[in-house]
Amino acid sequence: MSETITKKANIINSPGTQLSIESFFPCDGNICFLNNRGKNPLPPLVQANFVANDNDISVSVVIFIESTITITENDLNVTWDNNVLRPAFYISYNDTNSPSTTFNGYQVSFTLTSAHLLGMKPEIIKVFLWDSDPETSRGTETSVQTGV
């Protein structure tokens, strides 16, 4: 039986300025491991590309949420830390931190516009999956691809 997180108001807000989610959808299938995860969420899988004449950064992230939880776009918050040299993005949600070996993937996409970047072209971004306990949040760095 799946539990559905329904109230965005319960999300612990991550640092920074809120960004709009451009697309959100569940990925097909799930991912399974032999052992239960610790209390930390799985790190996100990230793709980042310069778009719009290399003035904006389009970010597509796959997050992995324990399979007993079903989330919707309204259960997530996306923020960035206003650092134009090495932007950090935070995808916030509330995790149960329950032992689990099976996770569902969800793709979340958003864009950092030239208005945010102030003419800067960062080569690397950081993306964190930020749950209700910031100490257990997980992140990754990725290069921003050009000419795609």
Residue frames relative to the residue before (quaternion, step in Angstrom):
aa qw qx qy qz dx dy dz
M 1.0000 0.0000 0.0000 0.0000 0.00 0.00 0.00
S 0.3170 -0.7651 0.5366 0.1619 3.58 -0.88 0.96
E 0.2977 -0.7037 0.6188 0.1821 3.49 -1.18 0.73
T 0.1926 -0.7866 0.5750 0.1165 3.61 -0.90 0.82
I 0.3071 -0.7131 0.6007 0.1909 3.55 -0.88 1.00
T 0.0923 -0.8712 0.4821 0.0131 3.57 -0.53 1.09
K 0.7566 0.3989 -0.2270 0.4657 3.62 1.03 -0.45
K 0.3517 -0.7479 0.5285 0.1942 3.56 -0.52 1.20
A 0.5773 0.6096 -0.3708 0.3970 3.58 1.11 -0.62
N 0.6583 0.5235 -0.3157 0.4393 3.61 1.14 -0.50
I 0.5111 0.6473 -0.4275 0.3703 3.59 1.23 -0.17
I 0.3918 -0.6737 0.5723 0.2549 3.53 -0.97 0.91
N 0.3821 -0.7531 0.4857 0.2257 3.57 -0.61 1.10
S 0.3559 -0.7149 0.5684 0.1978 3.51 -1.01 0.91
P 0.6359 -0.5466 0.3679 0.4020 3.60 -1.19 0.32
G 0.7025 0.5159 -0.3352 0.3577 3.53 -1.26 0.37
T 0.6470 -0.5142 0.4311 0.3622 3.48 -1.47 -0.23
Q 0.4785 -0.6907 0.4650 0.2787 3.58 -0.89 0.93
L 0.1608 -0.7490 0.6375 0.0820 3.54 -1.15 0.83
S 0.4845 -0.6459 0.5027 0.3089 3.57 -1.20 0.52
I 0.3880 -0.6712 0.5805 0.2490 3.53 -1.12 0.76
E 0.2999 -0.7793 0.5279 0.1551 3.59 -0.68 1.11
S 0.7866 -0.0692 0.0350 0.6126 3.56 1.07 -0.69
F 0.0204 -0.7656 0.6427 -0.0217 3.50 -1.22 0.69
F 0.2523 0.7590 -0.5826 0.1442 3.57 -0.88 0.87
P 0.5206 -0.6199 0.4779 0.3409 3.55 -1.17 0.56
C 0.4104 -0.6760 0.5520 0.2643 3.56 -1.12 0.69
D 0.5599 -0.5883 0.4564 0.3635 3.57 -1.20 0.47
G 0.8220 0.2430 -0.1770 0.4837 3.57 -1.06 0.74
N 0.3024 -0.7206 0.5816 0.2261 3.52 -1.34 -0.29
I 0.3899 -0.6857 0.5596 0.2542 3.54 -1.34 0.10
C 0.1178 -0.8099 0.5740 0.0259 3.57 -0.88 0.97
F 0.1715 -0.7634 0.6169 0.0850 3.53 -1.18 0.73
L 0.5912 -0.5883 0.4168 0.3614 3.57 -1.22 0.40
N 0.7903 0.2372 -0.1068 0.5547 3.58 1.06 -0.77
N 0.6002 -0.5492 0.4387 0.3818 3.55 -1.25 0.48
R 0.4843 -0.6230 0.5191 0.3283 3.55 -1.15 0.63
G 0.5404 -0.5620 0.4957 0.3826 3.53 -1.31 0.23
K 0.7233 -0.4127 0.2844 0.4750 3.58 -1.12 -0.43
N 0.5811 0.5819 -0.3813 0.4223 3.60 1.23 -0.14
P 0.4840 -0.6327 0.5029 0.3354 3.61 -1.08 0.63
L 0.5675 -0.5561 0.4603 0.3960 3.56 -1.24 0.26
P 0.5171 -0.6379 0.4528 0.3474 3.62 -1.00 0.67
P 0.5163 -0.6493 0.4590 0.3181 3.59 -1.11 0.63
L 0.3532 -0.6675 0.6100 0.2401 3.54 -1.34 0.41
V 0.0749 -0.8569 0.5081 -0.0448 3.59 -0.53 1.20
Q 0.0383 -0.7355 0.6749 0.0454 3.52 -1.24 0.73
A 0.0059 -0.7967 0.6036 -0.0299 3.59 -0.88 0.97
N 0.0038 -0.8037 0.5930 -0.0491 3.54 -0.93 0.98
F 0.4199 -0.6285 0.5783 0.3071 3.54 -1.19 0.59
V 0.0153 -0.7811 0.6237 -0.0271 3.58 -0.98 0.93
A 0.7694 0.3420 -0.2511 0.4776 3.60 -1.31 0.02
N 0.7215 -0.4321 0.2271 0.4910 3.57 0.65 1.21
D 0.6223 -0.5854 0.3109 0.4165 3.56 1.10 0.81
N 0.4971 0.6633 -0.4292 0.3587 3.59 1.10 0.58
D 0.7419 0.3059 -0.1821 0.5682 3.61 1.19 -0.49
I 0.2753 -0.7214 0.6004 0.2082 3.57 -1.27 0.37
S 0.1880 -0.7592 0.6177 0.0821 3.54 -0.75 1.14
V 0.0876 -0.8075 0.5833 0.0000 3.57 -0.74 1.10
S 0.0435 -0.7668 0.6404 -0.0002 3.54 -0.92 0.99
V 0.0535 -0.8201 0.5676 -0.0486 3.55 -0.67 1.17
V 0.1597 -0.7280 0.6534 0.1327 3.55 -1.09 0.74
I 0.1134 -0.7766 0.6187 0.0345 3.53 -0.78 1.13
F 0.2744 -0.7578 0.5736 0.1462 3.55 -1.14 0.66
I 0.0704 -0.8046 0.5886 -0.0364 3.54 -0.60 1.27
E 0.6013 -0.5832 0.4046 0.3669 3.55 -0.97 0.87
S 0.5405 -0.7046 0.3686 0.2747 3.56 -0.81 1.09
T 0.6055 0.5556 -0.3759 0.4283 3.63 1.14 -0.28
I 0.6777 0.4357 -0.2745 0.5249 3.58 1.32 -0.13
T 0.1513 -0.7491 0.6374 0.0986 3.56 -1.02 0.82
I 0.0813 -0.8096 0.5803 0.0332 3.58 -0.75 1.00
T 0.2280 -0.7232 0.6318 0.1609 3.51 -1.35 0.36
E 0.7164 -0.4179 0.3258 0.4539 3.56 -1.31 0.10
N 0.6534 0.5389 -0.3114 0.4308 3.60 1.05 -0.73
D 0.6302 0.5351 -0.3290 0.4563 3.59 1.27 -0.26
L 0.6876 0.4595 -0.2605 0.4982 3.58 1.32 -0.10
N 0.1383 -0.7293 0.6627 0.0992 3.50 -1.32 0.50
V 0.1005 -0.7817 0.6116 0.0696 3.63 -0.90 0.82
T 0.0371 0.7877 -0.6121 0.0600 3.56 -0.81 1.06
W 0.1618 -0.7455 0.6283 0.1528 3.54 -1.34 0.19
D 0.5373 -0.7069 0.3920 0.2408 3.54 -1.12 0.75
N 0.5075 -0.6894 0.3951 0.3332 3.61 1.26 0.31
N 0.4851 0.6169 -0.4640 0.4108 3.61 1.15 0.45
V 0.2298 -0.8191 0.5103 0.1259 3.60 -0.35 1.19
L 0.6123 0.5547 -0.3669 0.4275 3.63 1.17 -0.28
R 0.7753 -0.0419 0.0388 0.6290 3.59 1.07 -0.77
P 0.1666 -0.8361 0.5147 0.0907 3.58 0.29 1.25
A 0.1458 -0.7442 0.6444 0.0982 3.53 -1.17 0.73
F 0.1637 -0.7813 0.5997 0.0559 3.54 -0.88 1.03
Y 0.1613 -0.7836 0.5965 0.0636 3.54 -1.06 0.81
I 0.1154 -0.7523 0.6458 0.0611 3.56 -0.83 1.03
S 0.1373 -0.8388 0.5265 0.0204 3.56 -0.32 1.31
Y 0.1493 0.7410 -0.6475 0.0968 3.51 -1.19 0.72
N 0.4460 -0.6562 0.5217 0.3136 3.58 -1.26 0.09
D 0.1556 -0.7919 0.5888 0.0453 3.56 -0.68 1.15
T 0.4494 -0.6792 0.5065 0.2830 3.58 -1.11 0.64
N 0.2669 -0.7896 0.5004 0.2343 3.59 1.27 -0.41
S 0.3323 0.7406 -0.5085 0.2874 3.56 1.10 0.71
P 0.5706 -0.5611 0.4500 0.3965 3.58 -1.13 0.53
S 0.1342 0.7913 -0.5834 0.1244 3.57 -0.88 0.91
T 0.2198 -0.7569 0.5993 0.1403 3.53 -1.21 0.60
T 0.7333 0.3842 -0.2046 0.5223 3.58 1.26 -0.31
F 0.0461 -0.8143 0.5768 -0.0467 3.54 -0.83 1.08
N 0.3015 -0.7123 0.6044 0.1908 3.55 -1.19 0.67
G 0.3357 -0.7357 0.5537 0.1987 3.55 -1.07 0.76
Y 0.0723 -0.7650 0.6391 0.0341 3.54 -1.17 0.71
Q 0.2583 -0.7621 0.5726 0.1568 3.58 -0.87 0.92
V 0.0658 -0.7741 0.6293 -0.0197 3.53 -0.91 1.08
S 0.0339 -0.8109 0.5841 -0.0068 3.60 -0.80 1.00
F 0.0777 0.7732 -0.6233 0.0877 3.54 -1.12 0.80
T 0.2880 -0.7595 0.5627 0.1535 3.58 -1.26 0.36
L 0.2326 -0.7053 0.6515 0.1549 3.51 -1.16 0.77
T 0.2673 -0.8216 0.4880 0.1240 3.57 -0.40 1.24
S 0.6848 -0.4673 0.3671 0.4218 3.53 -1.34 0.23
A 0.5891 0.5672 -0.3703 0.4406 3.60 1.12 -0.57
H 0.6545 0.4863 -0.3017 0.4941 3.59 1.12 -0.67
L 0.7302 0.4887 -0.2354 0.4154 3.56 0.92 -0.98
L 0.2462 -0.8174 0.4922 0.1703 3.59 1.25 -0.32
G 0.7408 -0.4284 0.2209 0.4678 3.57 0.96 0.89
M 0.5542 0.6021 -0.3997 0.4130 3.61 1.23 -0.10
K 0.1724 -0.7674 0.6094 0.1001 3.57 -1.21 0.55
P 0.1460 -0.8231 0.5428 0.0812 3.59 0.20 1.23
E 0.3971 -0.7229 0.5196 0.2231 3.56 -1.04 0.80
I 0.7826 0.2004 -0.0784 0.5841 3.56 1.18 -0.62
I 0.0856 -0.7587 0.6415 0.0740 3.54 -1.16 0.71
K 0.2857 -0.7083 0.6117 0.2059 3.55 -1.33 0.31
V 0.0608 -0.7724 0.6310 0.0394 3.57 -1.08 0.74
F 0.1178 -0.7989 0.5894 0.0204 3.55 -0.85 1.08
L 0.2672 -0.6715 0.6599 0.2055 3.52 -1.19 0.67
W 0.0987 -0.8377 0.5360 -0.0366 3.54 -0.25 1.37
D 0.0901 -0.8100 0.5769 0.0541 3.58 -0.48 1.12
S 0.7790 -0.3683 0.2306 0.4520 3.56 -1.30 -0.09
D 0.7154 0.3144 -0.2324 0.5791 3.61 1.24 -0.24
P 0.3289 -0.7968 0.4671 0.1969 3.62 -0.08 1.26
E 0.6088 0.5720 -0.3630 0.4127 3.60 1.09 -0.56
T 0.7236 0.4018 -0.2534 0.5007 3.59 1.14 -0.46
S 0.4193 0.7131 -0.4674 0.3118 3.60 1.23 0.16
R 0.2291 -0.7810 0.5713 0.1056 3.56 -1.18 0.66
G 0.0402 -0.8181 0.5737 0.0020 3.55 -1.04 0.74
T 0.1675 -0.7586 0.6196 0.1119 3.50 -1.39 0.11
E 0.3218 -0.7030 0.5938 0.2228 3.55 -1.26 0.46
T 0.0001 -0.7934 0.6087 -0.0010 3.55 -1.12 0.68
S 0.4857 -0.6449 0.5042 0.3066 3.56 -1.16 0.58
V 0.3742 -0.6850 0.5738 0.2480 3.54 -1.13 0.69
Q 0.3192 -0.7789 0.5187 0.1497 3.56 -0.62 1.21
T 0.1854 -0.7733 0.5966 0.1084 3.58 -1.09 0.71
G 0.8172 0.3265 -0.1979 0.4317 3.53 -1.32 0.29
V 0.4435 0.6895 -0.4613 0.3392 3.57 1.13 0.52
